Amino acid sequence: MNKNSSKFSAFPYVLWVLFFTVIPFLLVIYFTFTSKSTGNLTMENLANASKYFPVLIRSVYLAVIATVICLVIAYPLAFTMSRCSKRTQRLLLLMVMLPMWMNFLLRTYAWVTILDNNGIINNFLSSLGLPKLQLINNRGAVVLGMVYNYLPFMITPLYSIMTKIDKSIIEAAQDLGCNSTNVITKIVLPLSFPGILTGITMTFVPAVSTFVISGLLGGSNCFLIGDLIQQQFLGNEYNLNYGAATSLLLMVVVFISMGIFNSFDNDEMEDSMV
């Protein structure tokens, strides 16, 4: 393939990035630093958005918790899947991805039906003569919704990287006297580190910006940064400038997080080269 044909094949991707990434980002910058009434340059939008810094911290905090839980659940599951036969791997992967075929909103509403004060769990407790539990409209319900909806985003990259780990490497380590713990910590964990970073990124980014899950499972008791942005663009408080400023703050957090993850990835590559 010559140089001209390579440029031509990349042209659709360049257009996609231009229209759906660069231009929207420039619009966010424009509305952030302009006044809604006059259109003049101003820092007022950022100043107003910074007042909700505690909401941003809460969003990051819950997203980190959900990401860690997803990693704890997904890692042994992905490793077990990667050690199964090819046919079993395809079946298990299908079961992991099957909920993703259902609408995101419907999946979250299902948890409302389960956790509601008159939902399945509380009705079952009432039938046993036990008091009802407050399972919804709290942070625990929001984290549960995040873990359920974003767990496949953690499993998929881990499974993909673990299937590439040669079984003979593990067998050689066992022949040399490594127990199961040493095999995991010395062999599997370092080789699967790129999958861990990818899974963390794919889980944390949508979790920190979610608004559907917090709106349905958290209610007014768990107001997150995604809910604030949603109100500015789609709610009664329609304000493009203020919403753009809040979105910019969230993007800064996401970019910083991705930079941290990438630095860990680079450090791991340097260590492996040494």
SERO-4910 file (N, C-alpha, C, O; in steps of 0.05 Angstrom, whole numbers):
BEGIN
 pado doro    nc1    nc2    nc3   cac1   cac2   cac3    cc1    cc2    cc3    oc1    oc2    oc3
  Met    A     17    -24      0      0      0      0     18     25      0     35     28     17
  Asn    A     13     43    -20     30     67    -21     20     88     -2      0     85     12
  Lys    A     36    110     -1     30    131     19      4    145     13    -11    151     32
  Asn    A     -3    149    -12    -28    163    -19    -52    147    -11    -72    158     -1
  Ser    A    -51    121    -16    -74    104     -9    -77    101     21   -100     99     30
  Ser    A    -55    103     36    -57    102     65    -71    127     75    -88    126     93
  Lys    A    -65    150     63    -78    175     71   -108    174     64   -124    184     80
  Phe    A   -114    163     41   -142    161     33   -158    143     52   -181    150     59
  Ser    A   -147    121     60   -161    102     78   -165    114    105   -184    107    119
  Ala    A   -148    133    113   -151    146    140   -170    170    138   -177    181    159
  Phe    A   -178    178    115   -195    202    111   -222    200    126   -230    219    140
  Pro    A   -237    177    124   -262    175    139   -258    178    169   -275    190    182
  Tyr    A   -237    166    179   -231    168    208   -226    197    216   -235    206    237
  Val    A   -211    211    199   -204    239    205   -230    256    205   -234    273    223
  Leu    A   -248    251    186   -274    265    186   -290    259    211   -302    277    223
  Trp    A   -290    233    219   -305    225    243   -295    240    267   -311    251    283
  Val    A   -269    240    271   -257    254    294   -262    284    293   -268    296    314
  Leu    A   -261    295    269   -266    324    266   -294    332    274   -298    350    289
  Phe    A   -314    318    263   -342    325    267   -353    317    294   -370    330    305
  Phe    A   -343    295    305   -355    284    330   -337    287    354   -344    279    376
  Thr    A   -312    297    351   -295    302    374   -284    330    375   -288    344    394
  Val    A   -271    339    354   -258    365    354   -278    388    354   -276    405    372
  Ile    A   -297    387    336   -317    409    335   -334    410    360   -337    432    371
  Pro    A   -345    388    371   -359    390    396   -342    400    419   -352    415    436
  Phe    A   -317    392    420   -299    402    441   -295    432    439   -296    446    459
  Leu    A   -291    442    415   -288    471    411   -314    486    418   -312    508    429
  Leu    A   -337    474    413   -362    487    421   -365    488    452   -374    508    463
  Val    A   -356    467    465   -356    467    495   -338    489    505   -345    503    524
  Ile    A   -314    492    493   -296    514    501   -309    541    496   -307    559    513
  Tyr    A   -322    544    473   -334    570    467   -356    577    487   -356    599    497
  Phe    A   -375    559    492   -397    565    510   -387    568    539   -399    583    555
  Thr    A   -365    555    546   -355    557    573   -345    585    579   -350    595    601
  Phe    A   -332    597    560   -319    623    565   -335    647    552   -323    668    548
  Thr    A   -360    643    547   -377    665    537   -402    668    554   -411    649    566
  Ser    A   -412    692    555   -435    698    571   -461    690    556   -462    693    532
  Lys    A   -480    680    571   -505    672    558   -521    695    548   -534    693    527
  Ser    A   -520    717    562   -536    741    554   -523    758    533   -536    767    514
  Thr    A   -497    763    536   -483    782    519   -465    769    498   -459    781    477
  Gly    A   -455    745    504   -437    731    486   -408    740    490   -390    732    475
  Asn    A   -403    757    510   -376    767    515   -360    746    530   -371    728    543
  Leu    A   -333    748    529   -316    730    544   -320    734    574   -322    757    583
  Thr    A   -321    712    589   -325    713    618   -315    688    631   -313    667    618
  Met    A   -309    690    656   -301    667    673   -323    660    692   -320    642    709
  Glu    A   -346    673    689   -367    669    709   -378    640    708   -385    629    729
  Asn    A   -379    628    684   -390    601    682   -372    581    697   -383    564    712
  Leu    A   -346    584    694   -328    566    709   -330    571    739   -328    552    755
  Ala    A   -333    596    746   -335    603    775   -360    590    787   -359    580    809
  Asn    A   -382    591    772   -407    579    782   -405    549    783   -415    536    801
  Ala    A   -392    537    762   -389    508    761   -371    498    784   -375    476    794
  Ser    A   -351    514    791   -332    506    813   -346    504    840   -336    491    858
  Lys    A   -370    517    843   -384    515    868   -394    486    873   -399    479    896
  Tyr    A   -396    471    852   -406    443    854   -382    423    855   -386    400    848
  Phe    A   -359    433    864   -336    415    866   -341    392    884   -332    370    878
  Pro    A   -356    395    907   -362    371    923   -378    350    908   -375    326    914
  Val    A   -395    359    890   -411    339    874   -392    324    856   -395    300    852
  Leu    A   -372    338    844   -352    325    827   -336    304    844   -331    282    834
  Ile    A   -328    312    868   -313    294    885   -329    269    892   -319    247    891
  Arg    A   -355    273    897   -373    251    903   -375    232    879   -375    208    882
  Ser    A   -377    244    855   -379    227    831   -353    211    827   -355    187    821
  Val    A   -330    223    831   -305    209    828   -302    187    849   -294    165    843
  Tyr    A   -311    193    874   -309    174    896   -326    149    890   -316    127    893
  Leu    A   -351    153    882   -368    130    876   -358    114    851   -360     90    850
  Ala    A   -348    129    831   -338    116    807   -313     99    814   -310     77    803
  Val    A   -296    108    832   -273     93    840   -281     68    855   -270     46    850
  Ile    A   -301     70    873   -310     47    887   -322     26    868   -316      2    870
  Ala    A   -338     35    849   -350     17    830   -329      4    812   -331    -20    806
  Thr    A   -309     19    805   -287      8    788   -271    -13    803   -264    -34    791
  Val    A   -265     -8    828   -250    -28    844   -267    -53    847   -256    -75    845
  Ile    A   -292    -51    853   -309    -74    856   -311    -90    830   -309   -115    830
  Cys    A   -313    -76    807   -314    -89    781   -287   -104    776   -288   -127    766
  Leu    A   -265    -92    784   -239   -106    780   -237   -131    797   -227   -151    788
  Val    A   -246   -129    822   -245   -152    840   -262   -175    830   -254   -198    832
  Ile    A   -285   -168    819   -303   -189    808   -293   -199    782   -293   -224    777
  Ala    A   -284   -181    764   -278   -189    737   -252   -204    734   -249   -221    717
  Tyr    A   -232   -198    751   -205   -210    747   -206   -240    750   -197   -254    731
  Pro    A   -216   -252    772   -217   -281    773   -236   -293    753   -231   -315    743
  Leu    A   -257   -279    746   -276   -289    726   -263   -291    699   -266   -311    685
  Ala    A   -249   -269    691   -235   -269    665   -214   -290    664   -210   -303    643
  Phe    A   -199   -294    686   -178   -314    686   -190   -342    683   -179   -358    668
  Thr    A   -212   -347    697   -225   -373    695   -235   -378    666   -232   -400    655
  Met    A   -247   -357    654   -257   -359    627   -234   -365    608   -237   -382    589
  Ser    A   -211   -353    612   -189   -356    593   -176   -384    594   -163   -393    576
  Arg    A   -181   -398    617   -169   -425    620   -188   -447    611   -181   -470    610
  Cys    A   -213   -439    603   -232   -459    594   -227   -466    565   -211   -455    551
  Ser    A   -242   -486    556   -241   -494    528   -252   -472    510   -267   -455    520
  Lys    A   -246   -473    484   -255   -452    466   -286   -450    465   -297   -428    465
  Arg    A   -299   -473    465   -328   -473    464   -340   -461    490   -359   -445    489
  Thr    A   -328   -468    513   -338   -457    538   -332   -427    540   -348   -412    550
  Gln    A   -309   -419    529   -302   -390    529   -323   -374    513   -332   -353    522
  Arg    A   -331   -384    490   -351   -370    474   -378   -369    489   -391   -348    488
  Leu    A   -385   -390    502   -410   -390    517   -410   -370    540   -429   -355    545
  Leu    A   -388   -371    556   -386   -353    579   -384   -323    570   -396   -306    582
  Leu    A   -370   -318    548   -368   -291    537   -396   -281    528   -402   -258    532
  Leu    A   -411   -299    516   -438   -292    508   -455   -285    532   -471   -266    531
  Met    A   -452   -300    554   -468   -295    578   -460   -268    590   -477   -253    601
  Val    A   -434   -261    588   -425   -235    598   -436   -212    582   -444   -191    592
  Met    A   -437   -215    555   -446   -194    538   -476   -193    534   -486   -173    524
  Leu    A   -490   -214    541   -519   -216    536   -534   -192    548   -552   -181    535
  Pro    A   -529   -184    573   -544   -161    584   -539   -136    569   -556   -118    569
  Met    A   -516   -133    555   -510   -109    540   -528   -106    516   -530    -85    504
  Trp    A   -541   -128    508   -559   -127    485   -586   -114    492   -602   -106    475
  Met    A   -591   -111    518   -615    -98    528   -610    -68    532   -588    -60    538
  Asn    A   -630    -52    529   -628    -24    532   -618    -17    560   -627    -28    580
  Phe    A   -599      3    561   -587     11    586   -608     20    606   -606     14    630
  Leu    A   -627     36    597   -648     46    614   -665     24    626   -673     24    649
  Leu    A   -672      4    609   -688    -19    619   -673    -35    640   -685    -44    659
  Arg    A   -647    -39    636   -631    -54    655   -631    -39    682   -632    -52    703
  Thr    A   -630    -13    682   -629      2    707   -657      2    720   -659      0    744
  Tyr    A   -678      4    703   -705      2    714   -710    -25    727   -726    -27    746
  Ala    A   -698    -46    717   -701    -72    729   -691    -72    758   -704    -85    775
  Trp    A   -669    -58    763   -659    -56    791   -678    -40    808   -680    -45    832
  Val    A   -691    -20    796   -711     -5    812   -733    -24    821   -742    -22    844
  Thr    A   -742    -41    804   -763    -61    810   -753    -80    832   -769    -88    849
  Ile    A   -728    -86    832   -717   -105    852   -713    -91    879   -719   -103    900
  Leu    A   -703    -67    879   -694    -53    903   -715    -35    916   -711    -26    938
  Asp    A   -736    -29    901   -756     -9    911   -768    -18    937   -767    -41    945
  Asn    A   -779      2    952   -791     -4    978   -814    -24    975   -820    -39    994
  Asn    A   -827    -24    952   -847    -44    946   -838    -64    925   -854    -75    910
  Gly    A   -812    -67    923   -800    -84    903   -799   -114    911   -811   -122    931
  Ile    A   -785   -129    895   -784   -158    898   -772   -166    925   -783   -182    940
  Ile    A   -749   -154    932   -735   -161    957   -752   -154    981   -755   -170    999
  Asn    A   -762   -130    982   -777   -121   1006   -804   -135   1008   -813   -141   1031
  Asn    A   -816   -142    986   -841   -157    987   -835   -185    998   -851   -197   1013
  Phe    A   -812   -197    991   -805   -223   1001   -799   -222   1031   -808   -240   1046
  Leu    A   -786   -200   1040   -781   -197   1069   -807   -194   1084   -810   -204   1106
  Ser    A   -825   -179   1072   -851   -174   1085   -867   -201   1088   -880   -205   1108
  Ser    A   -865   -218   1068   -879   -244   1069   -868   -262   1091   -881   -280   1100
  Leu    A   -843   -257   1098   -830   -272   1120   -834   -259   1147   -824   -269   1168
  Gly    A   -848   -236   1148   -853   -222   1173   -829   -205   1181   -828   -196   1204
  Leu    A   -811   -199   1163   -787   -183   1169   -791   -154   1160   -807   -149   1142
  Pro    A   -778   -136   1173   -781   -107   1166   -769   -102   1139   -750   -115   1130
  Lys    A   -780    -82   1125   -769    -74   1099   -742    -59   1102   -738    -47   1123
  Leu    A   -726    -61   1082   -700    -48   1082   -699    -25   1062   -713    -26   1042
  Gln    A   -684     -4   1068   -681     18   1050   -658     12   1030   -635     18   1035
  Leu    A   -666     -1   1008   -646    -10    989   -642      9    965   -623      5    950
  Ile    A   -659     29    963   -657     47    940   -655     76    950   -659     81    974
  Asn    A   -648     94    932   -644    122    939   -622    126    959   -624    141    978
  Asn    A   -600    112    954   -575    116    970   -551    110    953   -554    101    930
  Arg    A   -527    115    964   -503    111    948   -497     82    942   -487     76    921
  Gly    A   -505     64    960   -501     36    955   -515     26    930   -505     10    915
  Ala    A   -540     36    926   -555     28    903   -543     39    877   -543     25    857
  Val    A   -531     63    879   -518     75    855   -493     58    848   -489     52    825
  Val    A   -477     51    868   -453     35    863   -461      8    851   -448     -2    833
  Leu    A   -483     -4    862   -492    -30    852   -500    -27    822   -494    -44    806
  Gly    A   -514     -6    815   -522     -1    788   -498      3    769   -498     -7    747
  Met    A   -478     17    779   -454     21    763   -439     -6    758   -431    -12    736
  Val    A   -437    -22    780   -423    -47    777   -437    -66    758   -425    -78    741
  Tyr    A   -463    -67    760   -479    -85    742   -476    -76    713   -472    -93    695
  Asn    A   -479    -50    708   -479    -40    680   -452    -40    667   -449    -43    643
  Tyr    A   -431    -35    683   -404    -31    672   -385    -54    676   -362    -53    668
  Leu    A   -394    -75    689   -377    -99    694   -367   -111    668   -344   -119    667
  Pro    A   -384   -114    647   -373   -125    622   -350   -109    610   -333   -120    596
  Phe    A   -350    -82    615   -328    -66    605   -301    -72    619   -280    -67    608
  Met    A   -303    -84    643   -279    -93    656   -271   -122    648   -248   -128    646
  Ile    A   -291   -139    645   -286   -167    639   -274   -170    611   -255   -185    607
  Thr    A   -285   -155    592   -277   -159    564   -247   -155    559   -234   -172    547
  Pro    A   -235   -132    567   -206   -128    562   -189   -147    578   -168   -156    568
  Leu    A   -198   -154    602   -182   -174    618   -182   -201    605   -162   -214    604
  Tyr    A   -206   -209    596   -208   -235    583   -191   -235    557   -178   -255    551
  Ser    A   -192   -213    542   -178   -212    517   -148   -215    521   -134   -228    506
  Ile    A   -137   -202    542   -108   -203    547   -100   -229    559    -78   -239    554
  Met    A   -117   -241    575   -110   -266    589   -111   -290    570    -96   -309    574
  Thr    A   -127   -289    549   -127   -310    529   -101   -311    514    -94   -332    502
  Lys    A    -85   -289    514    -60   -288    500    -36   -298    517    -14   -301    507
  Ile    A    -42   -303    543    -21   -314    560    -17   -344    554    -35   -359    558
  Asp    A      7   -351    546     12   -379    538     11   -397    563     23   -391    583
  Lys    A     -5   -418    561     -8   -436    583     18   -450    590     23   -458    613
  Ser    A     36   -452    571     62   -465    576     79   -449    596     95   -460    610
  Ile    A     75   -422    596     89   -405    615     81   -411    643     97   -413    661
  Ile    A     55   -414    647     44   -421    673     53   -449    682     61   -453    705
  Glu    A     52   -468    663     61   -495    669     91   -496    676     99   -510    694
  Ala    A    107   -480    662    136   -479    668    141   -467    696    158   -477    710
  Ala    A    126   -447    703    129   -435    730    121   -455    751    134   -457    772
  Gln    A    100   -471    746     92   -491    766    113   -513    768    118   -523    789
  Asp    A    125   -521    745    146   -541    745    170   -532    761    185   -549    772
  Leu    A    175   -506    761    198   -495    775    192   -490    805    209   -479    819
  Gly    A    168   -497    814    162   -496    843    144   -474    851    140   -470    875
  Cys    A    133   -458    832    115   -436    840     88   -448    848     76   -465    835
  Asn    A     78   -438    871     51   -445    879     30   -428    864     38   -410    849
  Ser    A      5   -432    870    -16   -417    856    -14   -387    860    -18   -371    842
  Thr    A     -7   -379    885     -5   -351    892     18   -338    876     15   -316    865
  Asn    A     41   -351    875     64   -340    860     58   -339    830     67   -320    816
  Val    A     44   -359    820     37   -359    791     20   -334    784     24   -321    764
  Ile    A      1   -328    802    -17   -305    798     -1   -279    800     -3   -261    782
  Thr    A     14   -276    821     28   -250    827     53   -246    809     59   -223    802
  Lys    A     67   -268    802     92   -265    787     89   -268    757    105   -257    742
  Ile    A     68   -282    749     65   -288    720     40   -274    709     42   -257    691
  Val    A     17   -282    719     -9   -273    707    -13   -243    711    -20   -229    692
  Leu    A     -8   -233    735    -14   -205    741      3   -186    724     -8   -168    712
  Pro    A     30   -190    722     46   -172    705     38   -174    675     37   -153    662
  Leu    A     32   -198    665     25   -201    637     -3   -190    631     -8   -182    608
  Ser    A    -20   -189    651    -47   -179    646    -50   -149    654    -72   -138    652
  Phe    A    -29   -136    661    -30   -108    670    -42    -90    649    -58    -72    656
  Pro    A    -35    -92    623    -47    -75    603    -78    -78    603    -92    -58    599
  Gly    A    -88   -103    606   -116   -107    607   -129    -94    631   -152    -85    630
  Ile    A   -115    -94    654   -125    -82    678   -129    -52    673   -150    -40    680
  Leu    A   -108    -39    662   -110    -10    657   -132     -3    637   -147     17    641
  Thr    A   -135    -19    616   -156    -15    597   -184    -18    610   -202     -2    605
  Gly    A   -187    -39    626   -212    -44    639   -219    -21    659   -242    -13    660
  Ile    A   -199    -12    674   -204     10    692   -213     35    678   -232     49    686
  Thr    A   -200     41    655   -207     65    640   -236     62    629   -251     81    630
  Met    A   -242     39    617   -268     35    605   -290     34    625   -313     40    618
  Thr    A   -284     28    650   -304     28    671   -307     54    685   -329     64    690
  Phe    A   -284     67    692   -285     91    707   -297    115    692   -313    130    703
  Val    A   -290    117    666   -299    141    651   -330    142    649   -341    163    655
  Pro    A   -344    120    641   -373    123    641   -386    124    668   -407    136    672
  Ala    A   -372    112    689   -383    112    716   -383    140    728   -402    148    741
  Val    A   -361    155    723   -359    182    735   -378    202    722   -384    222    734
  Ser    A   -387    196    698   -404    215    684   -433    206    682   -449    218    668
  Thr    A   -440    184    696   -467    173    694   -488    192    706   -482    207    724
  Phe    A   -512    191    695   -534    206    707   -560    190    708   -577    195    724
  Val    A   -562    170    690   -586    153    691   -587    136    716   -607    134    729
  Ile    A   -564    124    722   -563    106    746   -567    122    771   -583    113    788
  Ser    A   -554    144    774   -558    161    798   -586    172    800   -597    175    822
  Gly    A   -597    179    777   -624    190    778   -645    169    786   -664    176    800
  Leu    A   -643    145    777   -663    124    783   -658    110    809   -677    104    823
  Leu    A   -633    104    815   -626     89    839   -617    106    863   -619     97    886
  Gly    A   -608    130    857   -598    147    879   -618    168    887   -619    177    911
  Gly    A   -635    177    868   -654    198    874   -641    224    882   -618    230    874
  Ser    A   -655    240    898   -644    265    907   -622    262    928   -608    281    934
  Asn    A   -619    238    939   -599    233    959   -571    228    948   -552    228    963
  Cys    A   -569    226    921   -543    220    909   -541    235    883   -543    224    861
  Phe    A   -538    261    885   -536    279    862   -507    280    852   -489    288    867
  Leu    A   -503    271    827   -476    269    816   -472    290    795   -490    304    786
  Ile    A   -447    292    785   -440    312    765   -455    308    739   -461    327    725
  Gly    A   -460    282    732   -475    277    708   -504    287    710   -515    297    690
  Asp    A   -516    286    734   -542    297    738   -542    327    735   -561    338    723
  Leu    A   -521    340    744   -519    369    742   -518    378    713   -531    397    704
  Ile    A   -501    363    697   -498    370    669   -524    364    654   -532    380    637
  Gln    A   -537    342    661   -563    336    648   -584    357    653   -599    363    635
  Gln    A   -584    368    677   -603    389    684   -598    414    667   -617    428    658
  Gln    A   -573    421    662   -566    445    647   -573    443    617   -580    463    605
  Phe    A   -572    419    606   -577    415    578   -605    406    572   -616    413    551
  Leu    A   -617    390    590   -643    378    584   -665    385    604   -688    380    599
  Gly    A   -657    397    626   -677    403    647   -689    431    645   -685    445    625
  Asn    A   -703    439    666   -716    465    667   -696    488    669   -702    511    662
  Glu    A   -672    482    679   -651    502    683   -634    505    657   -610    510    659
  Tyr    A   -645    503    634   -631    502    609   -611    525    607   -618    549    606
  Asn    A   -585    518    607   -563    538    605   -539    525    592   -524    511    605
  Leu    A   -536    530    566   -514    518    551   -487    526    562   -469    509    564
  Asn    A   -484    550    570   -458    560    579   -450    548    606   -427    539    609
  Tyr    A   -468    547    625   -463    535    650   -458    505    647   -440    493    660
  Gly    A   -475    492    631   -471    463    626   -445    457    612   -432    436    619
  Ala    A   -436    474    594   -411    470    581   -388    472    600   -368    457    599
  Ala    A   -389    492    619   -368    496    639   -366    471    657   -344    462    663
  Thr    A   -389    461    665   -389    437    682   -378    413    667   -363    396    678
  Ser    A   -385    411    642   -375    389    625   -345    391    622   -331    371    621
  Leu    A   -335    416    619   -306    419    617   -291    410    642   -270    398    640
  Leu    A   -302    416    665   -290    407    690   -289    377    691   -269    365    699
  Leu    A   -311    364    682   -311    335    682   -291    324    662   -278    304    668
  Met    A   -288    337    639   -269    328    619   -240    330    630   -223    313    624
  Val    A   -235    351    645   -208    354    657   -202    331    676   -180    320    676
  Val    A   -222    324    692   -219    301    711   -213    275    695   -196    259    702
  Val    A   -228    271    673   -225    247    657   -198    247    644   -184    226    644
  Phe    A   -189    270    633   -162    271    620   -140    266    641   -121    252    634
  Ile    A   -143    277    665   -123    272    685   -122    243    693   -100    231    696
  Ser    A   -145    231    696   -146    202    702   -134    185    681   -119    166    687
  Met    A   -140    191    656   -128    176    634    -98    180    632    -83    161    626
  Gly    A    -89    204    639    -60    209    639    -46    193    661    -24    182    657
  Ile    A    -59    190    684    -48    174    706    -47    145    698    -27    131    702
  Phe    A    -69    135    685    -69    107    677    -47    102    656    -34     81    657
  Asn    A    -44    121    637    -24    117    616      4    118    628     22    104    618
  Ser    A      9    134    649     35    134    661     42    108    675     65     99    674
  Phe    A     22     95    687     26     69    698     32     48    676     49     31    680
  Asp    A     19     51    653     24     33    631     52     36    620     66     16    615
  Asn    A     62     61    618     89     66    609    110     56    628    130     45    620
  Asp    A    104     59    654    123     49    675    125     19    674    146      7    677
  Glu    A    102      6    669    102    -24    667    117    -33    643    131    -53    644
  Met    A    115    -19    620    130    -26    596    160    -23    601    175    -40    592
  Glu    A    168     -2    614    196      3    620    207    -19    638    230    -29    634
  Asp    A    192    -27    658    200    -48    676    204    -75    662    223    -90    667
  Ser    A    185    -80    643    187   -106    629    211   -106    610    223   -127    605
  Met    A    218    -82    599    241    -81    581    267    -84    597    286    -96    587
  Val    A    267    -74    622    291    -78    638    294   -107    646    312   -115    661
***
